[in-house]
Amino acid sequence: MRAVDLIRKKRDAAELSREEIDFLIEGVTRGRIPDYQIAAWLMAVIWRGMSNAEVAALTEAMLLSGLVLAWPDLPAPKVDKHSTGGVGDKTSLVIAPVVAAAGLYVPMISGRGLGHTGGTLDKLESIPGFNVNLELADFRRVLEKCRCALIGQTPEIAPADKKLYALRDVTATVESPYLICASIMSKKMAEGIDALVLDVKTGHGAFMKNQSDAEYLAELMVETGTRMGTKIVALITDMEQPLGRKVGNALEVEECIEVLHGEGPADLRALCYELSAWMIFLGKRTGSVDEGRKLAAEMIASGRAHDTFREIIRLQGGDEGVVDDPSRLPHAKHTARIDAPRAGFVTAIRAEDVGVASMMLGGGREKKEDSVDPAVGVTLEKKIGDKVEAGENLCTVHYNLDSRLVRAVELLSQSFEIGEKPPPRSPLVRKIIGATETR
């Protein structure tokens, strides 16, 4: 069996067998197949797609490329959440401590930024000293002590996915629903969880621009998770504009801390409550999703959620003082304004462009070897529906290098559309897939 033959087979729209997919994934894992051939195969998948049988085989092969964790001694269910990625999508840093404070275990294995979207690990690493690279024994220790740990993939967990993930980011092969499904589900199933909530983004700032594509991906993942014996639900959520007001790693951590203190933007708070409620419900902590929302709100109002976040940071080597004093987070040296060219109402914000602008400032990666500047990013001073006057600030740019500013400002200046009337409001949660239980 040769990789070039399998690349050609997929290029020509033929279905790969389980054995052929196993060969490719073993080659990725062991380094027997070079990056350029795997990149060619990924592009063939983008072009030709995959059958359900291929997706199942790919997911299982990636899952079994490493260890599958087990938690027989933990006294409560293990639950997790995964987002398909969006601009300003920072909910993991809120819901993980909320759900842990509510009495469930959250063994969260996350990823870095893909394309124009930020990654949970990059956000966490903007907290001084925070270690996302725990050994499995330390991962277990932190989880047992505070019910939650947030780490990146270790060499033992879905190593094939880790290699494919990095390649997809820099070869324009992120958007495939088949690759997204296999990546997410192999990594999440390796956590040994009992239930999973999926946040599938749709809109300008998401990888799935059309809701029908998002629904297809959600159904694919729900089917895969159900087949593997995990309780699973997918929420189709809006990404026509950035979530919250801050885009950029340290900025987003700061905004999450605001939410954990009962403040922060209304859309971010609402989505955090909704995702937390489903996790709490699927984890059998409450008898309905409504009760889950109330319990999530109680965890924030009582201070138990931010206390849990503080403990997570401390146990993972970070400066827990940021929870009470966000000024300890990295801050950019300079700021610039993007002003409204005329009066009216914000009718659209091209979310992907905002994400790309943040990446241009140094907040993301164009190549997998690139380092990330945790301090840079964008603060939206206006969102869709807001009234603006001519010359009023639409967004603030946080930057460190003048050389990176010009292109970012050009893009951001074109990202806001202003009209005479406010547009109709879009629902934050557009559809729920895979849930038959009481809501």
FIVOTI-253593 format. One line per 2 residues: their letters; for each residue x, y, z of C-alpha. Coordinates in steps of 0.001 Angstrom, whole numbers, plus 500000, padded with zeros to 6 digits. Each point is the difference from the previous one (the first is absolute). Layout:
N
A = X Y Z  ...
This chain:
439
MR = 500000 500000 500000  501342 503459 499027
AV = 498886 503445 501135  500136 501382 496456
DL = 497493 497380 498838  497587 500939 502799
IR = 500372 503692 499184  499154 499216 496378
KK = 497075 497806 501024  498444 502738 502119
RD = 500790 502621 497353  497974 497902 497567
AA = 497039 499887 502450  500318 496327 500928
EL = 499237 498764 503523  502952 498916 502139
SR = 499695 496798 501989  500498 499802 503752
EE = 503341 498301 499398  501141 502785 497688
ID = 498992 502684 502504  501745 498076 502773
FL = 503130 499960 497827  499896 503784 499541
IE = 499387 500747 503672  502690 497585 501139
GV = 502342 501690 497520  499155 503407 501452
TR = 500429 498814 503574  503332 498270 499433
GR = 501390 502583 497597  500219 497525 497132
IP = 498051 502229 497604  501404 503503 499398
DY = 497962 503146 500648  499750 500866 496312
QI = 498220 496735 499181  497620 500301 502943
AA = 499296 503608 498978  499176 498795 496479
WL = 497619 497385 501414  498331 502626 502215
MA = 499434 502203 496960  498529 497040 498127
VI = 497562 499501 502908  499052 503687 499861
WR = 499339 499623 496271  498297 496596 499923
GM = 498527 499535 503490  499623 496753 501940
SN = 497311 497395 500493  498539 499311 503462
AE = 501957 496742 500056  503236 501870 499285
VA = 499262 502555 502741  499319 497212 502495
AL = 503214 498217 499033  502011 503218 500165
TE = 498600 500948 503415  500706 496575 501454
AM = 503499 499842 498493  500857 503402 501455
LL = 498499 499072 503372  501975 496761 500169
SG = 503235 501668 498922  500483 500724 503718
LV = 498580 499303 503444  496322 500105 500913
LA = 499697 501336 503547  497890 498390 502722
WP = 498863 501489 503300  498542 497115 502074
DL = 500625 501710 503353  498275 503329 499312
PA = 496664 500162 501873  498069 502123 497456
PK = 499501 500019 496219  502637 501433 497678
VD = 498754 502576 497496  501589 502297 497453
KH = 499178 502583 497367  501560 500696 496644
ST = 499579 502903 497602  500691 499811 496286
GG = 501646 503404 500292  499079 503608 499566
VG = 501257 503519 500548  499964 501022 503653
DK = 498815 496502 500911  501267 499720 503561
TS = 497223 498112 501783  502176 497085 501177
LV = 501734 502221 502553  496630 500775 501579
IA = 498019 496799 499699  502759 497633 501153
PV = 500214 501565 503493  496220 500513 500120
VA = 499246 496340 499296  502778 498804 502302
AA = 498660 502214 502791  496586 498412 499392
GL = 501410 496581 500945  500987 498359 496701
YV = 503471 499161 498674  501311 501825 496928
PM = 503125 498366 498478  500428 502517 497180
IS = 502611 499332 497328  500092 502972 497664
GR = 501834 501267 496943  501781 503064 498707
GL = 498699 502556 497552  498967 498816 496566
GH = 500035 502562 497197  498195 503181 501040
TG = 498612 498497 503212  501677 500094 503385
GT = 500906 496883 501975  499241 499254 503645
LD = 503622 499044 500681  501305 503301 498638
KL = 497571 501876 502237  501003 498006 503076
ES = 503690 500537 499280  499453 503755 500144
IP = 499557 499478 503776  503553 500307 501355
GF = 501403 496600 500886  496947 497957 498956
NV = 501123 496543 498871  497815 498320 497393
NL = 502595 497266 499401  499320 497833 503033
EL = 501039 496376 500095  497044 497637 500300
AD = 500762 499335 503683  499846 503743 500722
FR = 496871 500346 497885  498377 497360 502196
RV = 501275 501679 503189  498573 503398 499081
LE = 496696 498470 498902  499632 498111 503285
KC = 500756 503112 502084  497757 502585 498348
RC = 497805 497960 497604  501448 501719 496924
AL = 503253 500085 498057  500670 501709 496678
IG = 502883 498670 497941  501225 499457 496468
QT = 500440 496660 498373  502745 497977 501601
PE = 502151 497689 497872  497858 497106 501249
IA = 496591 501428 499010  498922 499848 496339
PA = 503511 500779 498716  498825 499666 496409
DK = 497499 502789 500543  502648 502285 501452
KL = 502105 499664 496856  497067 500346 497615
YA = 498648 502991 501969  503230 501951 499558
LR = 500178 499173 496282  496375 500947 499329
DV = 500549 503425 501523  502671 500933 497451
TA = 498818 498166 496868  496478 501472 499607
TV = 498399 496675 500916  498199 501009 503188
ES = 496433 500269 498721  499207 496382 499062
PY = 497132 498719 502191  501452 496486 499768
LI = 503416 501048 501282  498447 502236 502658
CA = 497791 497145 501197  502834 497476 500204
SI = 502290 502499 501732  497485 501044 502619
MS = 498495 496617 500711  503271 498050 500174
KK = 501419 502496 502484  496844 500232 502089
MA = 499365 496266 500106  503587 499531 501211
EG = 499088 502019 503111  497853 497174 501339
ID = 496974 502277 500428  496361 499045 500573
AL = 498420 502970 498205  500986 502638 497475
VL = 498446 503322 498977  500959 501337 496583
DV = 499881 503673 499085  499837 500026 496203
KT = 500505 503513 498703  498433 501353 496830
GH = 500366 503346 498284  502695 502281 498627
GA = 502448 499347 502822  499578 496211 500021
FM = 501514 497308 497829  496449 498951 499108
KN = 498657 503156 498332  496564 498567 499216
QS = 497653 498613 502618  499272 496934 497848
DA = 503725 499157 500033  500144 500503 503757
EY = 497009 497732 500485  501604 497341 497809
LA = 503168 500105 502100  497986 499915 503234
EL = 498006 496977 498847  503212 498264 498946
MV = 501586 500547 503421  496865 499093 501942
ET = 499700 496770 498002  503676 499202 500623
GT = 499780 500713 503738  496778 498047 500433
RM = 501487 497030 498161  502933 500103 502423
GT = 497685 499932 503043  500215 503635 501144
KI = 497085 502289 500874  500285 502874 497578
VA = 498164 503122 498892  500954 502679 497482
LI = 498966 503648 500132  500122 501948 496737
TD = 501055 503499 501091  500390 503343 498283
ME = 503396 501250 498807  498975 502864 497713
QP = 501936 502279 502337  502671 499337 502634
LG = 498763 498549 503275  500313 502532 502796
RK = 501990 503160 499416  503645 498918 500296
VG = 502079 498061 497454  503540 499009 500906
NA = 501393 497617 502576  500555 502073 503149
LE = 497074 502264 499106  497689 496999 499840
VE = 501240 498643 503333  499249 503409 501489
EC = 496469 499856 498609  499463 496492 501375
IE = 501019 501230 503444  497376 502732 499649
VL = 497345 497346 499317  501152 497887 502945
HG = 499432 503084 502156  496449 500324 498669
EG = 500802 502705 497457  501160 500033 496374
PA = 498100 500171 496675  496459 498660 499942
DL = 500512 497681 497007  503050 498332 501542
RA = 498243 499547 503350  496900 498553 498346
LC = 501936 497436 497962  502107 498981 503013
YE = 496833 499376 502005  498462 497989 497162
LS = 503022 497760 499413  500535 499521 503735
AW = 496335 499093 500446  500189 497233 497409
MI = 503213 498615 501507  498463 500013 503475
FL = 496843 498329 498708  501725 497301 497931
GK = 502212 499354 503023  496809 499254 501985
RT = 500634 502779 502474  496526 501431 499279
GS = 496761 498598 498612  499612 502607 497260
VD = 501964 502547 498022  498062 502819 501667
EG = 501190 498777 503379  503502 499827 498539
RK = 499829 503673 499036  498945 500931 503524
LA = 502805 497955 501528  502557 501536 497628
AE = 498805 503492 500944  500237 499065 503676
MI = 503609 498831 499582  500926 503420 498622
AS = 497912 502076 502416  501381 498125 503019
GR = 503615 500435 498888  500591 496241 499883
AH = 500769 500056 496268  502698 502670 500190
DT = 501444 498306 503093  500225 496792 497961
FR = 501692 501846 497130  502495 501456 502472
EI = 500742 496489 501298  500434 498604 496483
IR = 502507 502742 499200  501900 499413 503242
LQ = 500197 496229 499532  501221 500420 496421
GG = 502800 502350 501009  498418 503299 499014
DE = 499606 503337 501749  496609 499582 501680
GV = 500079 503702 500895  498703 500817 496511
VD = 496512 498868 501071  499746 502967 502367
DP = 502416 502309 498183  499912 499564 496187
SR = 502594 502774 499637  502534 497236 500745
LP = 499278 498599 496520  502165 501108 497047
HA = 498987 503335 498500  501010 501504 496656
KH = 502219 503101 499968  497853 501935 497547
TA = 496393 500485 498926  498388 501427 496870
RI = 496409 500854 499078  497797 499055 497085
DA = 497453 502817 499701  496597 499936 498338
PR = 500014 501743 496591  496385 501124 500455
AG = 497047 499873 502381  497467 497175 500018
FV = 499724 496493 501391  502472 497126 499819
TA = 498287 497563 497641  502826 497439 499645
IR = 503450 499166 501333  502046 497664 497848
AE = 501129 497772 502831  502577 498020 498040
DV = 501751 503232 499018  500175 501008 503664
GV = 501589 496629 500779  502475 500342 497145
AS = 500890 503530 501152  500746 498685 503494
MM = 502188 497321 498433  501830 502639 497941
LG = 500766 501905 503201  501730 496867 501316
GG = 497084 498400 501841  499930 496879 497802
RE = 502118 497875 497685  500524 500129 496257
KK = 502550 497145 500200  499937 497210 502565
ED = 503408 501106 501354  498829 503588 500669
SV = 499970 501323 503551  496957 501848 501351
DP = 499965 503420 501654  497500 499583 502879
AV = 499430 503737 500487  498755 501108 496583
GV = 496492 499997 498623  496843 502009 499467
TL = 497308 501371 502299  496659 500593 498299
EK = 498520 503254 501271  496897 499498 497834
KI = 498135 496850 498980  497221 499230 497557
GD = 496936 502126 500692  501878 502719 501888
KV = 499491 503629 499022  503144 501926 499021
EA = 500885 503604 499260  502467 501103 497351
GE = 503517 499813 501434  498948 497800 502924
NL = 502311 497108 500880  498880 496689 498480
CT = 502861 497950 501430  503293 500373 501804
VH = 503103 498285 498658  502544 498751 502543
YN = 503436 499599 498407  503708 499790 500768
LD = 501669 500294 496578  499358 502916 497637
SR = 500916 497740 497086  496974 497821 500699
LV = 497508 502816 500453  499402 501344 496481
RA = 498575 496838 498419  497880 499273 503067
VE = 498521 503513 500005  499186 499767 496287
LL = 498134 496762 500553  498162 501179 503108
SQ = 498938 503224 498284  498183 497886 497410
SF = 498517 497596 502559  497158 502224 501230
EI = 496920 500777 497919  497864 502979 501002
GE = 496422 500481 498833  497058 502249 500708
KP = 498028 497465 502046  500992 497277 502489
PP = 499721 496473 498570  497693 497360 501468
RS = 501539 498096 502897  501295 496488 499371
PL = 499517 497329 502664  503201 499023 501784
VR = 499020 496306 500015  498478 499159 496633
KI = 499292 496289 500409  500623 497049 502320
IG = 500849 496591 498528  500087 496631 501697
AT = 498041 500767 503155  496874 498055 500868
ET = 500040 500711 503734  498029 502647 501890
R = 501149 503533 499383
